[in-house]
């Protein structure tokens, strides 16, 4: 079992920019050490004959035909704008 020291926990917290109280350190030592132990157990599993997968679901994604189903409604869209000119939305100038 990997056991992290208090210094290790404080270093990880500093890298993650997390402020820890002195009371939180022992709890996190226990929690993170148990997570690392679990990962070490996973590394012991023999995966030599297991094929690599991109997804746990082995079904192809449904594809649709790539075609335009709407368009040529520029005037309809611009009719919703408070101000439009030259086929574009008109917005107030913003300069700081």
C-alpha positions, 0 to 999 in steps of 0.5 A, spaced: 500 500 500 502 506 498 502 511 503 503 519 502 506 523 507 503 530 509 509 533 505 506 529 499 499 532 500 501 539 501 505 539 495 499 536 491 494 541 494 499 547 492 500 544 485 492 544 485 492 551 488 487 548 494 488 551 501 488 545 506 487 546 513 491 542 518 485 538 520 484 536 512 491 533 511 490 526 515 483 525 511 486 526 504 492 522 506 488 516 507 483 518 501 488 519 496 493 513 498 487 508 498 486 511 491 493 510 489 492 503 492 486 501 487 490 504 481 496 499 483 491 493 483 489 495 476 496 495 474 496 488 476 491 486 471 493 482 465 491 485 459 495 482 454 490 479 449 485 485 450 484 489 444 484 497 445 478 500 444 476 507 443 469 506 446 466 501 451 460 501 446 462 497 440 456 500 436 458 504 430 455 511 430 449 513 426 451 517 420 446 522 417 446 525 410 450 531 410 446 536 406 443 543 407 436 542 410 435 550 411 438 556 408 436 562 404 432 565 410 437 571 411 431 576 411 427 572 416 433 572 421 435 579 420 427 581 421 428 579 428 434 584 429 433 591 432 437 594 427 440 591 420 443 594 414 447 591 408 445 584 410 448 584 417 446 585 424 448 592 426 451 593 433 453 599 437 460 601 437 464 599 443 471 602 444 474 603 451 
